[in-house]
Amino acid sequence: MIISRTPYRISFFGGGTDYHTWYQKHGAAVLATTINHYCYLQCRLLPPFFGHESRIVWSKIEEVTRHAEIQHPAVRAVLAYLNINQGVEIHHQGDLPARSGLGSSSAFTVGLLHAMYAMRGMISSKRELACEATHIERDILKENVGVQDQISTAYGGLNKIIISPNGNFDVCPIVLPHTRMQELHEHLLLFFTGVSRTASNIAADKIKSIPSKAEELHRMRQMVDEAEKILCSNTDMLQFGNLLHETWQLKRQISNQISPAFVDEIYNKARAAGAIGGKLLGAGGGGFMLFFVSPENKLAVCEALKDLLLVPFDFESSGSQIIFYDHLDYSQMAITRRDYMHLRNQHIEEAAPLERERLTRLLAVED
């Protein structure tokens, strides 16, 4: 049994510049942090005593005889990419809803890669996990994704991620005194809107608009450096909130799908109650909203948004980890199982008609 734990992330600034259609020409930068809510993946080689070859448990329960039959796209792609032909059992558990703007899809892909490599007795670096997760999501699954989520969830921590036009990236940890980190945390509130959406669809519209939104994206890139300077100095922390408000106004201009009417209503309610700034996390359309609020105004904002779910969180710095490892290799037993299935089917075919009918009926229940 192997269990991987991979954090979700909050992106503060620079989101949108990490799409390849932008950074391949201009480079990019993102300021983001991971939080102490996680994607857990419990994996093992499946003992060869079942009628199915593999079992995948997520929002569905899949029992398949071939990996090509797996419906979960990331699971199917990772197993094919790593050429894993043995039967596996994979259970997914997430602390927060999927498709909600916290990088959950990439956390899943990173965590599954981590677990599958561990199952092979291999240790993966954070860079390998980030690069391979990006390759699987963007090149194999053809998802409309940037690169910040895979990097953030693999590495963990509060980072400035710099992306070069050739696709190389540097992860620059922002190391702050504990009191400054605590000050930042005390100004943040995270709410769930109750709406999940498929980010790739919204991202596709954003990518199409990139050529005509150069001014906005250049400004969003500049804000990454400005936010870093605010955090790493004695500047009034409220300036961070003002910058969040500005970046949200710019993000809304990139695509009309980013901020539907109900999101604007939530944002306006929070601002009227005392929030300085905030943003919808992820590609847009729904999911989680982050607000920057002076501590004395937190209760008023919570009251104004009482119909939404307030989600407590803290920062984390570990990134994707293997938190449990107890590995038993069933590869030889898997070969035995295939032999057994062959012999069993041969026995049925050679049986007398009534016996063949009885065995077929019993084995259908067994399988």
Contacts in CASP RR format, 6 or more apart in sequence:
PFRMAT RR
TARGET T0000
AUTHOR 0000-0000-0000
METHOD contacts of the structure
MODEL  1
MIISRTPYRISFFGGGTDYHTWYQKHGAAVLATTINHYCYLQCRLLPPFF
GHESRIVWSKIEEVTRHAEIQHPAVRAVLAYLNINQGVEIHHQGDLPARS
GLGSSSAFTVGLLHAMYAMRGMISSKRELACEATHIERDILKENVGVQDQ
ISTAYGGLNKIIISPNGNFDVCPIVLPHTRMQELHEHLLLFFTGVSRTAS
NIAADKIKSIPSKAEELHRMRQMVDEAEKILCSNTDMLQFGNLLHETWQL
KRQISNQISPAFVDEIYNKARAAGAIGGKLLGAGGGGFMLFFVSPENKLA
VCEALKDLLLVPFDFESSGSQIIFYDHLDYSQMAITRRDYMHLRNQHIEE
AAPLERERLTRLLAVED
1 42 0 8 1.000
1 43 0 8 1.000
1 44 0 8 1.000
1 324 0 8 1.000
1 326 0 8 1.000
1 327 0 8 1.000
2 42 0 8 1.000
2 43 0 8 1.000
2 44 0 8 1.000
2 115 0 8 1.000
2 118 0 8 1.000
2 119 0 8 1.000
2 322 0 8 1.000
2 324 0 8 1.000
2 325 0 8 1.000
2 326 0 8 1.000
2 327 0 8 1.000
3 40 0 8 1.000
3 41 0 8 1.000
3 42 0 8 1.000
3 43 0 8 1.000
3 115 0 8 1.000
3 322 0 8 1.000
3 323 0 8 1.000
3 324 0 8 1.000
4 40 0 8 1.000
4 41 0 8 1.000
4 43 0 8 1.000
4 111 0 8 1.000
4 112 0 8 1.000
4 114 0 8 1.000
4 115 0 8 1.000
4 118 0 8 1.000
4 320 0 8 1.000
4 321 0 8 1.000
4 322 0 8 1.000
4 323 0 8 1.000
5 38 0 8 1.000
5 39 0 8 1.000
5 40 0 8 1.000
5 320 0 8 1.000
5 321 0 8 1.000
5 322 0 8 1.000
5 323 0 8 1.000
6 38 0 8 1.000
6 39 0 8 1.000
6 41 0 8 1.000
6 107 0 8 1.000
6 108 0 8 1.000
6 110 0 8 1.000
6 111 0 8 1.000
6 114 0 8 1.000
6 153 0 8 1.000
6 154 0 8 1.000
6 319 0 8 1.000
6 320 0 8 1.000
6 321 0 8 1.000
7 34 0 8 1.000
7 35 0 8 1.000
7 36 0 8 1.000
7 37 0 8 1.000
7 38 0 8 1.000
7 39 0 8 1.000
7 107 0 8 1.000
7 153 0 8 1.000
7 156 0 8 1.000
7 316 0 8 1.000
7 318 0 8 1.000
7 319 0 8 1.000
7 320 0 8 1.000
8 34 0 8 1.000
8 35 0 8 1.000
8 37 0 8 1.000
8 38 0 8 1.000
8 39 0 8 1.000
8 95 0 8 1.000
8 96 0 8 1.000
8 102 0 8 1.000
8 103 0 8 1.000
8 104 0 8 1.000
8 107 0 8 1.000
8 153 0 8 1.000
9 32 0 8 1.000
9 33 0 8 1.000
9 34 0 8 1.000
9 35 0 8 1.000
9 102 0 8 1.000
9 103 0 8 1.000
9 107 0 8 1.000
9 148 0 8 1.000
9 149 0 8 1.000
9 152 0 8 1.000
9 153 0 8 1.000
9 156 0 8 1.000
10 32 0 8 1.000
10 33 0 8 1.000
10 34 0 8 1.000
10 35 0 8 1.000
10 102 0 8 1.000
10 190 0 8 1.000
10 281 0 8 1.000
10 290 0 8 1.000
11 30 0 8 1.000
11 31 0 8 1.000
11 32 0 8 1.000
11 148 0 8 1.000
11 152 0 8 1.000
11 281 0 8 1.000
11 282 0 8 1.000
12 31 0 8 1.000
12 32 0 8 1.000
12 33 0 8 1.000
12 227 0 8 1.000
12 244 0 8 1.000
12 247 0 8 1.000
13 30 0 8 1.000
13 31 0 8 1.000
13 220 0 8 1.000
13 223 0 8 1.000
13 224 0 8 1.000
13 227 0 8 1.000
13 243 0 8 1.000
13 244 0 8 1.000
13 247 0 8 1.000
14 28 0 8 1.000
14 29 0 8 1.000
14 30 0 8 1.000
14 31 0 8 1.000
14 148 0 8 1.000
14 220 0 8 1.000
14 221 0 8 1.000
14 223 0 8 1.000
14 224 0 8 1.000
14 247 0 8 1.000
15 30 0 8 1.000
15 148 0 8 1.000
15 220 0 8 1.000
15 251 0 8 1.000
15 282 0 8 1.000
16 22 0 8 1.000
16 28 0 8 1.000
16 146 0 8 1.000
16 206 0 8 1.000
16 217 0 8 1.000
16 220 0 8 1.000
16 251 0 8 1.000
16 254 0 8 1.000
17 23 0 8 1.000
17 26 0 8 1.000
17 27 0 8 1.000
17 28 0 8 1.000
17 29 0 8 1.000
17 30 0 8 1.000
17 163 0 8 1.000
17 217 0 8 1.000
17 220 0 8 1.000
17 221 0 8 1.000
18 28 0 8 1.000
18 30 0 8 1.000
18 146 0 8 1.000
18 147 0 8 1.000
18 148 0 8 1.000
18 161 0 8 1.000
18 163 0 8 1.000
19 144 0 8 1.000
19 146 0 8 1.000
19 203 0 8 1.000
19 206 0 8 1.000
19 207 0 8 1.000
19 210 0 8 1.000
20 138 0 8 1.000
20 146 0 8 1.000
20 147 0 8 1.000
20 167 0 8 1.000
21 207 0 8 1.000
21 210 0 8 1.000
21 211 0 8 1.000
22 28 0 8 1.000
22 210 0 8 1.000
22 217 0 8 1.000
23 147 0 8 1.000
23 163 0 8 1.000
23 164 0 8 1.000
23 165 0 8 1.000
23 167 0 8 1.000
24 165 0 8 1.000
24 167 0 8 1.000
25 165 0 8 1.000
26 165 0 8 1.000
26 217 0 8 1.000
26 218 0 8 1.000
26 221 0 8 1.000
27 163 0 8 1.000
27 164 0 8 1.000
27 165 0 8 1.000
27 221 0 8 1.000
28 162 0 8 1.000
28 163 0 8 1.000
28 221 0 8 1.000
29 160 0 8 1.000
29 161 0 8 1.000
29 162 0 8 1.000
29 163 0 8 1.000
29 221 0 8 1.000
29 224 0 8 1.000
29 225 0 8 1.000
30 148 0 8 1.000
30 152 0 8 1.000
30 160 0 8 1.000
30 161 0 8 1.000
30 163 0 8 1.000
30 224 0 8 1.000
31 159 0 8 1.000
31 160 0 8 1.000
31 161 0 8 1.000
31 174 0 8 1.000
31 224 0 8 1.000
31 227 0 8 1.000
31 228 0 8 1.000
32 148 0 8 1.000
32 152 0 8 1.000
32 158 0 8 1.000
32 159 0 8 1.000
32 161 0 8 1.000
33 152 0 8 1.000
33 156 0 8 1.000
33 157 0 8 1.000
33 158 0 8 1.000
33 159 0 8 1.000
33 315 0 8 1.000
34 152 0 8 1.000
34 153 0 8 1.000
34 155 0 8 1.000
34 156 0 8 1.000
34 157 0 8 1.000
34 315 0 8 1.000
34 316 0 8 1.000
34 317 0 8 1.000
34 319 0 8 1.000
35 102 0 8 1.000
35 313 0 8 1.000
35 314 0 8 1.000
35 315 0 8 1.000
35 316 0 8 1.000
36 313 0 8 1.000
36 314 0 8 1.000
36 315 0 8 1.000
36 316 0 8 1.000
37 94 0 8 1.000
37 95 0 8 1.000
37 96 0 8 1.000
37 102 0 8 1.000
37 311 0 8 1.000
37 313 0 8 1.000
38 94 0 8 1.000
38 95 0 8 1.000
38 107 0 8 1.000
39 92 0 8 1.000
39 93 0 8 1.000
39 94 0 8 1.000
39 95 0 8 1.000
39 104 0 8 1.000
39 107 0 8 1.000
39 108 0 8 1.000
39 111 0 8 1.000
39 153 0 8 1.000
40 92 0 8 1.000
40 93 0 8 1.000
40 94 0 8 1.000
40 95 0 8 1.000
41 90 0 8 1.000
41 91 0 8 1.000
41 92 0 8 1.000
41 93 0 8 1.000
41 108 0 8 1.000
41 111 0 8 1.000
41 112 0 8 1.000
41 115 0 8 1.000
42 90 0 8 1.000
42 91 0 8 1.000
42 93 0 8 1.000
43 88 0 8 1.000
43 89 0 8 1.000
43 90 0 8 1.000
43 91 0 8 1.000
43 112 0 8 1.000
43 115 0 8 1.000
43 116 0 8 1.000
43 119 0 8 1.000
44 88 0 8 1.000
44 89 0 8 1.000
44 119 0 8 1.000
44 328 0 8 1.000
45 86 0 8 1.000
45 87 0 8 1.000
45 88 0 8 1.000
45 89 0 8 1.000
45 119 0 8 1.000
45 328 0 8 1.000
45 329 0 8 1.000
45 330 0 8 1.000
45 331 0 8 1.000
45 334 0 8 1.000
46 52 0 8 1.000
46 53 0 8 1.000
46 54 0 8 1.000
46 55 0 8 1.000
46 86 0 8 1.000
46 87 0 8 1.000
46 88 0 8 1.000
46 89 0 8 1.000
46 330 0 8 1.000
47 330 0 8 1.000
47 333 0 8 1.000
48 330 0 8 1.000
48 333 0 8 1.000
48 334 0 8 1.000
48 336 0 8 1.000
48 337 0 8 1.000
48 340 0 8 1.000
49 337 0 8 1.000
50 63 0 8 1.000
51 63 0 8 1.000
51 65 0 8 1.000
51 366 0 8 1.000
51 367 0 8 1.000
52 63 0 8 1.000
52 64 0 8 1.000
52 65 0 8 1.000
52 367 0 8 1.000
53 64 0 8 1.000
53 65 0 8 1.000
53 66 0 8 1.000
53 67 0 8 1.000
53 87 0 8 1.000
54 62 0 8 1.000
54 63 0 8 1.000
54 64 0 8 1.000
54 67 0 8 1.000
54 70 0 8 1.000
54 87 0 8 1.000
54 88 0 8 1.000
54 89 0 8 1.000
54 90 0 8 1.000
55 61 0 8 1.000
55 62 0 8 1.000
55 63 0 8 1.000
55 64 0 8 1.000
55 88 0 8 1.000
55 89 0 8 1.000
55 90 0 8 1.000
56 62 0 8 1.000
56 64 0 8 1.000
56 70 0 8 1.000
56 72 0 8 1.000
56 75 0 8 1.000
56 89 0 8 1.000
56 90 0 8 1.000
57 89 0 8 1.000
57 90 0 8 1.000
57 91 0 8 1.000
57 92 0 8 1.000
58 72 0 8 1.000
58 75 0 8 1.000
58 92 0 8 1.000
59 98 0 8 1.000
60 71 0 8 1.000
60 72 0 8 1.000
62 69 0 8 1.000
62 70 0 8 1.000
62 71 0 8 1.000
62 72 0 8 1.000
64 70 0 8 1.000
67 76 0 8 1.000
67 79 0 8 1.000
67 80 0 8 1.000
67 84 0 8 1.000
67 85 0 8 1.000
67 87 0 8 1.000
68 76 0 8 1.000
68 80 0 8 1.000
70 76 0 8 1.000
70 79 0 8 1.000
73 141 0 8 1.000
74 105 0 8 1.000
74 108 0 8 1.000
74 109 0 8 1.000
74 112 0 8 1.000
74 136 0 8 1.000
74 137 0 8 1.000
74 141 0 8 1.000
75 90 0 8 1.000
75 112 0 8 1.000
77 136 0 8 1.000
77 140 0 8 1.000
77 141 0 8 1.000
78 109 0 8 1.000
78 112 0 8 1.000
78 113 0 8 1.000
78 116 0 8 1.000
78 136 0 8 1.000
79 88 0 8 1.000
79 116 0 8 1.000
81 132 0 8 1.000
81 136 0 8 1.000
81 140 0 8 1.000
82 113 0 8 1.000
82 116 0 8 1.000
82 117 0 8 1.000
82 120 0 8 1.000
84 116 0 8 1.000
84 119 0 8 1.000
86 330 0 8 1.000
86 331 0 8 1.000
86 334 0 8 1.000
87 330 0 8 1.000
87 334 0 8 1.000
88 119 0 8 1.000
90 112 0 8 1.000
90 115 0 8 1.000
92 108 0 8 1.000
94 104 0 8 1.000
96 102 0 8 1.000
96 104 0 8 1.000
96 192 0 8 1.000
96 288 0 8 1.000
96 311 0 8 1.000
97 104 0 8 1.000
97 192 0 8 1.000
97 194 0 8 1.000
97 196 0 8 1.000
97 287 0 8 1.000
98 104 0 8 1.000
98 105 0 8 1.000
98 108 0 8 1.000
98 196 0 8 1.000
99 105 0 8 1.000
99 196 0 8 1.000
99 197 0 8 1.000
99 198 0 8 1.000
99 199 0 8 1.000
99 287 0 8 1.000
100 192 0 8 1.000
100 196 0 8 1.000
100 281 0 8 1.000
100 286 0 8 1.000
100 287 0 8 1.000
100 288 0 8 1.000
101 199 0 8 1.000
101 281 0 8 1.000
101 282 0 8 1.000
101 283 0 8 1.000
101 284 0 8 1.000
101 286 0 8 1.000
101 287 0 8 1.000
101 288 0 8 1.000
102 281 0 8 1.000
102 282 0 8 1.000
102 288 0 8 1.000
103 149 0 8 1.000
103 152 0 8 1.000
103 153 0 8 1.000
103 282 0 8 1.000
105 137 0 8 1.000
105 143 0 8 1.000
105 145 0 8 1.000
105 149 0 8 1.000
105 199 0 8 1.000
106 133 0 8 1.000
106 137 0 8 1.000
106 145 0 8 1.000
106 149 0 8 1.000
106 150 0 8 1.000
106 152 0 8 1.000
106 153 0 8 1.000
107 149 0 8 1.000
107 153 0 8 1.000
107 320 0 8 1.000
109 133 0 8 1.000
109 136 0 8 1.000
109 137 0 8 1.000
109 150 0 8 1.000
110 129 0 8 1.000
110 130 0 8 1.000
110 133 0 8 1.000
110 150 0 8 1.000
110 153 0 8 1.000
110 154 0 8 1.000
110 320 0 8 1.000
111 129 0 8 1.000
111 153 0 8 1.000
111 320 0 8 1.000
113 124 0 8 1.000
113 129 0 8 1.000
113 132 0 8 1.000
113 133 0 8 1.000
113 136 0 8 1.000
114 124 0 8 1.000
114 129 0 8 1.000
114 320 0 8 1.000
114 321 0 8 1.000
114 322 0 8 1.000
115 322 0 8 1.000
117 123 0 8 1.000
117 124 0 8 1.000
118 124 0 8 1.000
118 322 0 8 1.000
118 325 0 8 1.000
118 327 0 8 1.000
119 327 0 8 1.000
121 327 0 8 1.000
126 154 0 8 1.000
126 155 0 8 1.000
126 319 0 8 1.000
126 320 0 8 1.000
127 154 0 8 1.000
129 150 0 8 1.000
129 154 0 8 1.000
129 320 0 8 1.000
130 147 0 8 1.000
130 150 0 8 1.000
130 151 0 8 1.000
130 154 0 8 1.000
130 155 0 8 1.000
130 169 0 8 1.000
131 150 0 8 1.000
133 150 0 8 1.000
133 154 0 8 1.000
134 145 0 8 1.000
134 146 0 8 1.000
134 147 0 8 1.000
134 150 0 8 1.000
137 143 0 8 1.000
137 145 0 8 1.000
137 150 0 8 1.000
138 145 0 8 1.000
138 146 0 8 1.000
143 200 0 8 1.000
144 199 0 8 1.000
144 200 0 8 1.000
144 201 0 8 1.000
144 203 0 8 1.000
144 204 0 8 1.000
144 207 0 8 1.000
145 199 0 8 1.000
145 200 0 8 1.000
145 203 0 8 1.000
146 203 0 8 1.000
147 163 0 8 1.000
147 167 0 8 1.000
147 169 0 8 1.000
148 161 0 8 1.000
151 159 0 8 1.000
151 161 0 8 1.000
151 169 0 8 1.000
151 171 0 8 1.000
152 159 0 8 1.000
152 161 0 8 1.000
153 319 0 8 1.000
153 320 0 8 1.000
154 319 0 8 1.000
154 320 0 8 1.000
155 171 0 8 1.000
155 319 0 8 1.000
156 316 0 8 1.000
156 317 0 8 1.000
156 318 0 8 1.000
156 319 0 8 1.000
156 320 0 8 1.000
157 173 0 8 1.000
157 315 0 8 1.000
157 316 0 8 1.000
157 317 0 8 1.000
157 318 0 8 1.000
157 319 0 8 1.000
158 173 0 8 1.000
158 174 0 8 1.000
158 176 0 8 1.000
158 181 0 8 1.000
158 315 0 8 1.000
158 317 0 8 1.000
159 171 0 8 1.000
159 172 0 8 1.000
159 173 0 8 1.000
159 174 0 8 1.000
160 172 0 8 1.000
160 174 0 8 1.000
160 224 0 8 1.000
160 228 0 8 1.000
161 169 0 8 1.000
161 170 0 8 1.000
161 171 0 8 1.000
161 172 0 8 1.000
162 169 0 8 1.000
162 170 0 8 1.000
162 172 0 8 1.000
163 169 0 8 1.000
174 228 0 8 1.000
174 231 0 8 1.000
174 232 0 8 1.000
176 184 0 8 1.000
176 231 0 8 1.000
176 232 0 8 1.000
180 231 0 8 1.000
181 315 0 8 1.000
183 237 0 8 1.000
184 231 0 8 1.000
184 237 0 8 1.000
184 240 0 8 1.000
185 314 0 8 1.000
185 315 0 8 1.000
186 295 0 8 1.000
187 237 0 8 1.000
187 240 0 8 1.000
187 241 0 8 1.000
187 292 0 8 1.000
187 293 0 8 1.000
187 294 0 8 1.000
187 295 0 8 1.000
188 290 0 8 1.000
188 291 0 8 1.000
188 292 0 8 1.000
188 293 0 8 1.000
189 275 0 8 1.000
189 290 0 8 1.000
189 291 0 8 1.000
189 293 0 8 1.000
189 298 0 8 1.000
189 301 0 8 1.000
189 302 0 8 1.000
189 310 0 8 1.000
190 288 0 8 1.000
190 289 0 8 1.000
190 290 0 8 1.000
190 291 0 8 1.000
190 310 0 8 1.000
190 311 0 8 1.000
190 312 0 8 1.000
190 313 0 8 1.000
191 266 0 8 1.000
191 288 0 8 1.000
191 289 0 8 1.000
191 290 0 8 1.000
191 291 0 8 1.000
191 305 0 8 1.000
191 308 0 8 1.000
191 309 0 8 1.000
191 310 0 8 1.000
191 311 0 8 1.000
192 287 0 8 1.000
192 288 0 8 1.000
192 308 0 8 1.000
192 309 0 8 1.000
192 311 0 8 1.000
193 262 0 8 1.000
193 263 0 8 1.000
193 266 0 8 1.000
193 286 0 8 1.000
193 287 0 8 1.000
193 288 0 8 1.000
193 289 0 8 1.000
193 308 0 8 1.000
194 286 0 8 1.000
194 287 0 8 1.000
194 308 0 8 1.000
194 309 0 8 1.000
195 262 0 8 1.000
195 285 0 8 1.000
195 286 0 8 1.000
195 287 0 8 1.000
196 286 0 8 1.000
196 287 0 8 1.000
197 283 0 8 1.000
197 284 0 8 1.000
197 285 0 8 1.000
197 286 0 8 1.000
197 287 0 8 1.000
199 282 0 8 1.000
199 283 0 8 1.000
199 284 0 8 1.000
200 283 0 8 1.000
202 255 0 8 1.000
202 257 0 8 1.000
202 258 0 8 1.000
202 283 0 8 1.000
202 284 0 8 1.000
202 285 0 8 1.000
203 283 0 8 1.000
205 255 0 8 1.000
205 257 0 8 1.000
206 254 0 8 1.000
206 255 0 8 1.000
206 257 0 8 1.000
206 258 0 8 1.000
206 283 0 8 1.000
209 254 0 8 1.000
209 255 0 8 1.000
210 217 0 8 1.000
210 254 0 8 1.000
213 253 0 8 1.000
213 254 0 8 1.000
216 250 0 8 1.000
216 253 0 8 1.000
216 254 0 8 1.000
217 254 0 8 1.000
219 250 0 8 1.000
220 247 0 8 1.000
220 250 0 8 1.000
220 251 0 8 1.000
223 243 0 8 1.000
223 246 0 8 1.000
223 247 0 8 1.000
226 243 0 8 1.000
227 240 0 8 1.000
227 243 0 8 1.000
229 235 0 8 1.000
230 237 0 8 1.000
230 239 0 8 1.000
230 240 0 8 1.000
230 243 0 8 1.000
231 240 0 8 1.000
238 276 0 8 1.000
238 294 0 8 1.000
240 292 0 8 1.000
241 276 0 8 1.000
241 277 0 8 1.000
241 278 0 8 1.000
241 292 0 8 1.000
242 276 0 8 1.000
242 277 0 8 1.000
244 276 0 8 1.000
244 277 0 8 1.000
244 278 0 8 1.000
244 279 0 8 1.000
244 290 0 8 1.000
244 292 0 8 1.000
245 271 0 8 1.000
245 276 0 8 1.000
245 277 0 8 1.000
245 278 0 8 1.000
245 292 0 8 1.000
247 279 0 8 1.000
248 267 0 8 1.000
248 277 0 8 1.000
248 278 0 8 1.000
248 279 0 8 1.000
248 280 0 8 1.000
251 258 0 8 1.000
251 259 0 8 1.000
251 279 0 8 1.000
251 280 0 8 1.000
252 258 0 8 1.000
252 259 0 8 1.000
257 284 0 8 1.000
257 285 0 8 1.000
258 280 0 8 1.000
258 283 0 8 1.000
258 284 0 8 1.000
258 285 0 8 1.000
259 267 0 8 1.000
259 280 0 8 1.000
259 284 0 8 1.000
259 285 0 8 1.000
260 285 0 8 1.000
260 286 0 8 1.000
263 280 0 8 1.000
263 284 0 8 1.000
263 285 0 8 1.000
263 286 0 8 1.000
263 289 0 8 1.000
266 289 0 8 1.000
266 305 0 8 1.000
266 308 0 8 1.000
267 278 0 8 1.000
267 280 0 8 1.000
267 289 0 8 1.000
269 304 0 8 1.000
269 305 0 8 1.000
270 277 0 8 1.000
270 278 0 8 1.000
270 289 0 8 1.000
270 291 0 8 1.000
270 293 0 8 1.000
270 301 0 8 1.000
270 304 0 8 1.000
270 305 0 8 1.000
271 277 0 8 1.000
272 304 0 8 1.000
273 297 0 8 1.000
273 300 0 8 1.000
273 301 0 8 1.000
273 303 0 8 1.000
273 304 0 8 1.000
273 305 0 8 1.000
274 293 0 8 1.000
274 294 0 8 1.000
274 297 0 8 1.000
274 300 0 8 1.000
274 301 0 8 1.000
275 291 0 8 1.000
275 292 0 8 1.000
275 293 0 8 1.000
275 297 0 8 1.000
275 301 0 8 1.000
276 292 0 8 1.000
276 293 0 8 1.000
276 294 0 8 1.000
277 291 0 8 1.000
277 292 0 8 1.000
278 289 0 8 1.000
278 290 0 8 1.000
278 291 0 8 1.000
278 292 0 8 1.000
279 289 0 8 1.000
279 290 0 8 1.000
280 286 0 8 1.000
280 287 0 8 1.000
280 288 0 8 1.000
280 289 0 8 1.000
281 287 0 8 1.000
281 288 0 8 1.000
281 289 0 8 1.000
281 290 0 8 1.000
288 311 0 8 1.000
289 308 0 8 1.000
291 301 0 8 1.000
293 301 0 8 1.000
302 310 0 8 1.000
344 363 0 8 1.000
347 359 0 8 1.000
348 356 0 8 1.000
348 359 0 8 1.000
348 360 0 8 1.000
348 363 0 8 1.000
349 356 0 8 1.000
351 359 0 8 1.000
END
